[in-house]
Amino acid sequence: MPVIECDVPLNSALGQDLVQSAWFHDSYRVKLARPGLSIVDIFFALFGHTPFWMKALLITRNAVARCFGLEAPTAAEILHPTMRASYHVGDKIGPWPIYFILIPIEVMGMFVRPFALTMRLAANMTGGHIAILAILSFVFLFTELFGRAIAGVGVGLAVSIPLAVGISGLEILVVLIQAYVFTLLTAVFIGMAIHVHH
């Protein structure tokens, strides 16, 4: 099969300035065994044949998603994809290439996302308290180490209380940031889940 080196086509979707600034801009042409195929035909031929188990997983996932009011492709769209008459640059030709990655990520995300958010919230709620407890315990450690209460009181007044106050202020800042982040994430997740009808 002969491979011909050629210039980037003038009607390419890539801007010529972008092509010229690239590290390499080689363009090659290969004759197809079936020259009548368009790029969409080639795309469908490469990515249009997914295993049945993958289609079954997608249909099941989408059925569950629709129970919660989410928009998802129907079984007919997954089993029998249709080819439009024409496509423009940026149009979605088909979803198949990302399904190989998307299905495991979506399934794991259903379980991992709530767990990860729970762990983050639990760590932020308890981390500051544990740090304050450790710093205030210096009072008792130095009292035991030197055998005198005045040593512990001195360390407490000079070190433990200022650090505990600082960490308490940091905890308040973390609480405000966490409240903002969780509100934002909740809004984003709800926005991703709800399809706005025009």
PEWOJO-V778826 format. One record per residue. N is the residue number from 1. SS is DSSP state (H for helix, E for strand, C for the rest). Layout:
N,SS
N,SS
This chain:
1,C
2,C
3,E
4,E
5,E
6,E
7,C
8,C
9,C
10,C
11,C
12,C
13,C
14,C
15,C
16,H
17,H
18,H
19,H
20,H
21,H
22,C
23,C
24,C
25,C
26,C
27,E
28,E
29,E
30,E
31,C
32,C
33,C
34,C
35,C
36,C
37,C
38,C
39,H
40,H
41,H
42,H
43,H
44,H
45,H
46,H
47,H
48,C
49,C
50,C
51,C
52,H
53,H
54,H
55,H
56,H
57,H
58,H
59,H
60,H
61,H
62,H
63,H
64,H
65,H
66,H
67,H
68,C
69,C
70,C
71,C
72,C
73,C
74,C
75,H
76,H
77,H
78,H
79,H
80,C
81,C
82,C
83,C
84,C
85,C
86,C
87,C
88,C
89,C
90,C
91,C
92,C
93,C
94,C
95,C
96,H
97,H
98,H
99,H
100,H
101,H
102,H
103,H
104,H
105,H
106,H
107,H
108,H
109,H
110,H
111,H
112,H
113,H
114,H
115,H
116,H
117,H
118,H
119,H
120,H
121,H
122,H
123,H
124,H
125,H
126,H
127,H
128,H
129,H
130,H
131,H
132,H
133,H
134,H
135,H
136,H
137,H
138,H
139,H
140,H
141,H
142,H
143,H
144,H
145,H
146,H
147,C
148,C
149,H
150,H
151,H
152,H
153,H
154,H
155,H
156,H
157,H
158,H
159,H
160,H
161,H
162,H
163,H
164,H
165,H
166,H
167,H
168,H
169,H
170,H
171,H
172,H
173,H
174,H
175,H
176,H
177,H
178,H
179,H
180,H
181,H
182,H
183,H
184,H
185,H
186,H
187,H
188,H
189,H
190,H
191,H
192,H
193,H
194,C
195,C
196,C
197,C
198,C
